[in-house]
Amino acid sequence: MRNISNIIIHCSDSPWGCTREIRQWHLKRGFSDIGYHFVILNGRPTFNHSKNNVYIPALDGSVECGRYLDDDDFLSDREVGAHTLGYNTDSIGICLIGVNQFTDRQQVVLRGLCLNLIGLYNLSVSHILGHYETESGKKEGKTCPNIDIGAFRLSFIGG
């Protein structure tokens, strides 16, 4: 079992999606399950050719669980994600549905989820990383999650 030492933020790089869809994408790539622990929806859970990705306001900002996390401070083998090479064994992966624009509700919920996880796992704001800040993300030229994580971390100061 490994201590949780980072929260890594990602984006789906798609204008629509949900845990069910991402799980299918990841299984097709050979993963054993969805790579992320949490997915934050943007209100467009599925692609619909005839209705141009219908927006469902009640789903905007909804958090769906991906990989299982139990209630202890450690990651067991079944809980290890598949979201960031070199970090999976000791991090929690959160995916925002979207490409480079995220709803206000998603951003509020992301902040709240990070605050909860920081408290639950005794982390600090400095333990929140964007995928692009990791060694593998830099090597692969990632921009994910396409938000300024430094500014996101600063938003926790004083509030």
ChimeraX commands (.cxc) that place a marker at each C-alpha (Angstrom):
marker #1 position 0.00,0.00,0.00 radius 0.5
marker #1 position 1.21,3.46,-0.88 radius 0.5
marker #1 position 0.51,6.88,0.63 radius 0.5
marker #1 position -1.39,9.35,-1.50 radius 0.5
marker #1 position 0.96,12.21,-2.29 radius 0.5
marker #1 position -0.60,14.06,-5.25 radius 0.5
marker #1 position -3.86,15.05,-6.86 radius 0.5
marker #1 position -3.45,15.27,-10.62 radius 0.5
marker #1 position -5.93,17.22,-12.74 radius 0.5
marker #1 position -6.72,16.16,-16.32 radius 0.5
marker #1 position -9.22,16.98,-19.04 radius 0.5
marker #1 position -11.00,14.55,-21.33 radius 0.5
marker #1 position -9.95,16.48,-24.46 radius 0.5
marker #1 position -13.52,16.01,-25.71 radius 0.5
marker #1 position -16.47,18.42,-25.51 radius 0.5
marker #1 position -18.68,15.68,-24.04 radius 0.5
marker #1 position -18.31,12.56,-21.91 radius 0.5
marker #1 position -18.92,10.81,-18.63 radius 0.5
marker #1 position -17.35,8.02,-16.59 radius 0.5
marker #1 position -19.14,5.34,-18.63 radius 0.5
marker #1 position -17.78,6.74,-21.92 radius 0.5
marker #1 position -14.23,7.24,-20.64 radius 0.5
marker #1 position -14.23,3.72,-19.19 radius 0.5
marker #1 position -15.08,2.40,-22.67 radius 0.5
marker #1 position -12.31,4.52,-24.25 radius 0.5
marker #1 position -9.76,3.27,-21.70 radius 0.5
marker #1 position -10.81,-0.38,-21.96 radius 0.5
marker #1 position -10.35,-0.16,-25.75 radius 0.5
marker #1 position -6.80,1.10,-25.08 radius 0.5
marker #1 position -6.08,-1.96,-22.92 radius 0.5
marker #1 position -6.58,-0.43,-19.46 radius 0.5
marker #1 position -8.15,-2.65,-16.80 radius 0.5
marker #1 position -10.66,0.12,-15.94 radius 0.5
marker #1 position -11.11,3.87,-16.28 radius 0.5
marker #1 position -7.83,5.57,-15.41 radius 0.5
marker #1 position -9.28,8.38,-13.28 radius 0.5
marker #1 position -10.70,8.27,-9.77 radius 0.5
marker #1 position -13.16,11.13,-10.34 radius 0.5
marker #1 position -14.79,12.73,-13.40 radius 0.5
marker #1 position -16.43,16.16,-13.29 radius 0.5
marker #1 position -19.15,16.49,-15.93 radius 0.5
marker #1 position -19.89,19.56,-18.05 radius 0.5
marker #1 position -23.57,18.76,-18.67 radius 0.5
marker #1 position -22.90,17.01,-21.99 radius 0.5
marker #1 position -22.58,13.31,-21.04 radius 0.5
marker #1 position -22.97,11.75,-24.48 radius 0.5
marker #1 position -22.52,12.59,-28.12 radius 0.5
marker #1 position -25.73,12.87,-30.09 radius 0.5
marker #1 position -25.41,13.54,-33.84 radius 0.5
marker #1 position -29.00,14.66,-34.22 radius 0.5
marker #1 position -29.13,16.96,-31.19 radius 0.5
marker #1 position -25.60,18.41,-31.18 radius 0.5
marker #1 position -24.54,17.20,-27.72 radius 0.5
marker #1 position -27.58,18.14,-25.67 radius 0.5
marker #1 position -26.75,20.16,-22.57 radius 0.5
marker #1 position -28.37,18.90,-19.35 radius 0.5
marker #1 position -27.90,21.68,-16.76 radius 0.5
marker #1 position -28.46,19.36,-13.78 radius 0.5
marker #1 position -25.40,17.33,-14.80 radius 0.5
marker #1 position -23.06,20.32,-15.11 radius 0.5
marker #1 position -20.56,19.97,-12.25 radius 0.5
marker #1 position -21.72,16.48,-11.27 radius 0.5
marker #1 position -18.93,14.31,-9.88 radius 0.5
marker #1 position -18.82,10.68,-10.96 radius 0.5
marker #1 position -16.57,8.09,-9.37 radius 0.5
marker #1 position -14.19,6.19,-11.59 radius 0.5
marker #1 position -11.59,3.93,-9.99 radius 0.5
marker #1 position -12.46,2.76,-6.54 radius 0.5
marker #1 position -10.99,4.54,-3.49 radius 0.5
marker #1 position -11.68,3.17,-0.04 radius 0.5
marker #1 position -11.66,5.27,3.11 radius 0.5
marker #1 position -8.06,4.79,4.21 radius 0.5
marker #1 position -4.98,6.92,3.48 radius 0.5
marker #1 position -3.34,4.39,1.19 radius 0.5
marker #1 position -3.71,3.13,-2.36 radius 0.5
marker #1 position -3.95,-0.61,-2.72 radius 0.5
marker #1 position -3.31,-2.38,-6.04 radius 0.5
marker #1 position -6.97,-2.24,-7.11 radius 0.5
marker #1 position -7.11,1.51,-6.42 radius 0.5
marker #1 position -4.04,2.56,-8.41 radius 0.5
marker #1 position -5.12,4.73,-11.33 radius 0.5
marker #1 position -3.90,4.80,-14.91 radius 0.5
marker #1 position -3.79,8.52,-15.58 radius 0.5
marker #1 position -0.18,9.77,-15.27 radius 0.5
marker #1 position 2.89,7.68,-16.02 radius 0.5
marker #1 position 5.20,7.69,-13.00 radius 0.5
marker #1 position 2.52,9.01,-10.61 radius 0.5
marker #1 position -0.23,6.41,-10.71 radius 0.5
marker #1 position 0.90,4.46,-7.65 radius 0.5
marker #1 position 0.53,7.39,-5.24 radius 0.5
marker #1 position -1.90,9.88,-6.75 radius 0.5
marker #1 position -5.57,10.56,-7.31 radius 0.5
marker #1 position -6.63,11.45,-10.85 radius 0.5
marker #1 position -9.45,13.90,-11.53 radius 0.5
marker #1 position -10.74,14.46,-15.07 radius 0.5
marker #1 position -12.70,17.53,-16.19 radius 0.5
marker #1 position -14.92,16.84,-19.19 radius 0.5
marker #1 position -13.96,19.37,-21.87 radius 0.5
marker #1 position -11.12,20.48,-24.08 radius 0.5
marker #1 position -10.00,23.96,-23.09 radius 0.5
marker #1 position -13.15,25.59,-21.76 radius 0.5
marker #1 position -14.79,24.46,-18.56 radius 0.5
marker #1 position -18.01,25.62,-17.00 radius 0.5
marker #1 position -18.08,27.80,-13.91 radius 0.5
marker #1 position -19.81,24.97,-12.08 radius 0.5
marker #1 position -17.03,22.49,-13.01 radius 0.5
marker #1 position -14.41,24.87,-11.67 radius 0.5
marker #1 position -16.28,25.41,-8.38 radius 0.5
marker #1 position -16.77,21.67,-7.95 radius 0.5
marker #1 position -13.12,20.94,-8.82 radius 0.5
marker #1 position -12.00,23.34,-6.11 radius 0.5
marker #1 position -14.38,21.78,-3.58 radius 0.5
marker #1 position -13.32,18.24,-4.46 radius 0.5
marker #1 position -9.65,19.20,-4.14 radius 0.5
marker #1 position -10.33,20.83,-0.76 radius 0.5
marker #1 position -12.04,17.64,0.42 radius 0.5
marker #1 position -9.21,15.42,-0.81 radius 0.5
marker #1 position -6.53,17.70,0.69 radius 0.5
marker #1 position -8.23,17.44,4.06 radius 0.5
marker #1 position -8.96,13.73,3.80 radius 0.5
marker #1 position -5.41,12.76,2.83 radius 0.5
marker #1 position -3.52,15.44,4.79 radius 0.5
marker #1 position -2.06,17.10,1.69 radius 0.5
marker #1 position -1.33,20.72,0.87 radius 0.5
marker #1 position -2.31,22.79,-2.16 radius 0.5
marker #1 position 1.22,22.26,-3.53 radius 0.5
marker #1 position 0.28,18.60,-4.02 radius 0.5
marker #1 position -2.23,19.54,-6.74 radius 0.5
marker #1 position -0.65,19.14,-10.17 radius 0.5
marker #1 position -1.79,19.56,-13.73 radius 0.5
marker #1 position -0.91,16.62,-15.95 radius 0.5
marker #1 position 1.32,19.01,-17.93 radius 0.5
marker #1 position 3.42,19.66,-14.80 radius 0.5
marker #1 position 4.46,16.03,-14.36 radius 0.5
marker #1 position 7.63,14.59,-15.86 radius 0.5
marker #1 position 5.72,12.37,-18.28 radius 0.5
marker #1 position 3.36,15.21,-19.18 radius 0.5
marker #1 position 6.29,17.49,-19.97 radius 0.5
marker #1 position 8.02,14.77,-21.99 radius 0.5
marker #1 position 4.86,14.13,-24.00 radius 0.5
marker #1 position 4.18,17.87,-24.48 radius 0.5
marker #1 position 0.86,17.70,-22.61 radius 0.5
marker #1 position -1.20,20.83,-22.00 radius 0.5
marker #1 position -3.83,18.90,-20.05 radius 0.5
marker #1 position -5.92,20.03,-18.20 radius 0.5
marker #1 position -5.69,23.23,-20.26 radius 0.5
marker #1 position -6.10,25.46,-17.21 radius 0.5
marker #1 position -3.45,27.41,-15.32 radius 0.5
marker #1 position -2.83,25.11,-12.35 radius 0.5
marker #1 position -0.57,27.71,-10.70 radius 0.5
marker #1 position -3.47,30.18,-10.64 radius 0.5
marker #1 position -5.79,27.40,-9.48 radius 0.5
marker #1 position -3.46,26.67,-6.53 radius 0.5
marker #1 position -3.31,30.39,-5.71 radius 0.5
marker #1 position -7.11,30.49,-5.53 radius 0.5
marker #1 position -6.88,28.44,-2.31 radius 0.5
marker #1 position -4.86,31.10,-0.49 radius 0.5
marker #1 position -7.08,33.13,1.77 radius 0.5
marker #1 position -10.21,31.31,0.80 radius 0.5
marker link #1:1,2 radius 0.2
marker link #1:2,3 radius 0.2
marker link #1:3,4 radius 0.2
marker link #1:4,5 radius 0.2
marker link #1:5,6 radius 0.2
marker link #1:6,7 radius 0.2
marker link #1:7,8 radius 0.2
marker link #1:8,9 radius 0.2
marker link #1:9,10 radius 0.2
marker link #1:10,11 radius 0.2
marker link #1:11,12 radius 0.2
marker link #1:12,13 radius 0.2
marker link #1:13,14 radius 0.2
marker link #1:14,15 radius 0.2
marker link #1:15,16 radius 0.2
marker link #1:16,17 radius 0.2
marker link #1:17,18 radius 0.2
marker link #1:18,19 radius 0.2
marker link #1:19,20 radius 0.2
marker link #1:20,21 radius 0.2
marker link #1:21,22 radius 0.2
marker link #1:22,23 radius 0.2
marker link #1:23,24 radius 0.2
marker link #1:24,25 radius 0.2
marker link #1:25,26 radius 0.2
marker link #1:26,27 radius 0.2
marker link #1:27,28 radius 0.2
marker link #1:28,29 radius 0.2
marker link #1:29,30 radius 0.2
marker link #1:30,31 radius 0.2
marker link #1:31,32 radius 0.2
marker link #1:32,33 radius 0.2
marker link #1:33,34 radius 0.2
marker link #1:34,35 radius 0.2
marker link #1:35,36 radius 0.2
marker link #1:36,37 radius 0.2
marker link #1:37,38 radius 0.2
marker link #1:38,39 radius 0.2
marker link #1:39,40 radius 0.2
marker link #1:40,41 radius 0.2
marker link #1:41,42 radius 0.2
marker link #1:42,43 radius 0.2
marker link #1:43,44 radius 0.2
marker link #1:44,45 radius 0.2
marker link #1:45,46 radius 0.2
marker link #1:46,47 radius 0.2
marker link #1:47,48 radius 0.2
marker link #1:48,49 radius 0.2
marker link #1:49,50 radius 0.2
marker link #1:50,51 radius 0.2
marker link #1:51,52 radius 0.2
marker link #1:52,53 radius 0.2
marker link #1:53,54 radius 0.2
marker link #1:54,55 radius 0.2
marker link #1:55,56 radius 0.2
marker link #1:56,57 radius 0.2
marker link #1:57,58 radius 0.2
marker link #1:58,59 radius 0.2
marker link #1:59,60 radius 0.2
marker link #1:60,61 radius 0.2
marker link #1:61,62 radius 0.2
marker link #1:62,63 radius 0.2
marker link #1:63,64 radius 0.2
marker link #1:64,65 radius 0.2
marker link #1:65,66 radius 0.2
marker link #1:66,67 radius 0.2
marker link #1:67,68 radius 0.2
marker link #1:68,69 radius 0.2
marker link #1:69,70 radius 0.2
marker link #1:70,71 radius 0.2
marker link #1:71,72 radius 0.2
marker link #1:72,73 radius 0.2
marker link #1:73,74 radius 0.2
marker link #1:74,75 radius 0.2
marker link #1:75,76 radius 0.2
marker link #1:76,77 radius 0.2
marker link #1:77,78 radius 0.2
marker link #1:78,79 radius 0.2
marker link #1:79,80 radius 0.2
marker link #1:80,81 radius 0.2
marker link #1:81,82 radius 0.2
marker link #1:82,83 radius 0.2
marker link #1:83,84 radius 0.2
marker link #1:84,85 radius 0.2
marker link #1:85,86 radius 0.2
marker link #1:86,87 radius 0.2
marker link #1:87,88 radius 0.2
marker link #1:88,89 radius 0.2
marker link #1:89,90 radius 0.2
marker link #1:90,91 radius 0.2
marker link #1:91,92 radius 0.2
marker link #1:92,93 radius 0.2
marker link #1:93,94 radius 0.2
marker link #1:94,95 radius 0.2
marker link #1:95,96 radius 0.2
marker link #1:96,97 radius 0.2
marker link #1:97,98 radius 0.2
marker link #1:98,99 radius 0.2
marker link #1:99,100 radius 0.2
marker link #1:100,101 radius 0.2
marker link #1:101,102 radius 0.2
marker link #1:102,103 radius 0.2
marker link #1:103,104 radius 0.2
marker link #1:104,105 radius 0.2
marker link #1:105,106 radius 0.2
marker link #1:106,107 radius 0.2
marker link #1:107,108 radius 0.2
marker link #1:108,109 radius 0.2
marker link #1:109,110 radius 0.2
marker link #1:110,111 radius 0.2
marker link #1:111,112 radius 0.2
marker link #1:112,113 radius 0.2
marker link #1:113,114 radius 0.2
marker link #1:114,115 radius 0.2
marker link #1:115,116 radius 0.2
marker link #1:116,117 radius 0.2
marker link #1:117,118 radius 0.2
marker link #1:118,119 radius 0.2
marker link #1:119,120 radius 0.2
marker link #1:120,121 radius 0.2
marker link #1:121,122 radius 0.2
marker link #1:122,123 radius 0.2
marker link #1:123,124 radius 0.2
marker link #1:124,125 radius 0.2
marker link #1:125,126 radius 0.2
marker link #1:126,127 radius 0.2
marker link #1:127,128 radius 0.2
marker link #1:128,129 radius 0.2
marker link #1:129,130 radius 0.2
marker link #1:130,131 radius 0.2
marker link #1:131,132 radius 0.2
marker link #1:132,133 radius 0.2
marker link #1:133,134 radius 0.2
marker link #1:134,135 radius 0.2
marker link #1:135,136 radius 0.2
marker link #1:136,137 radius 0.2
marker link #1:137,138 radius 0.2
marker link #1:138,139 radius 0.2
marker link #1:139,140 radius 0.2
marker link #1:140,141 radius 0.2
marker link #1:141,142 radius 0.2
marker link #1:142,143 radius 0.2
marker link #1:143,144 radius 0.2
marker link #1:144,145 radius 0.2
marker link #1:145,146 radius 0.2
marker link #1:146,147 radius 0.2
marker link #1:147,148 radius 0.2
marker link #1:148,149 radius 0.2
marker link #1:149,150 radius 0.2
marker link #1:150,151 radius 0.2
marker link #1:151,152 radius 0.2
marker link #1:152,153 radius 0.2
marker link #1:153,154 radius 0.2
marker link #1:154,155 radius 0.2
marker link #1:155,156 radius 0.2
marker link #1:156,157 radius 0.2
marker link #1:157,158 radius 0.2
marker link #1:158,159 radius 0.2
view
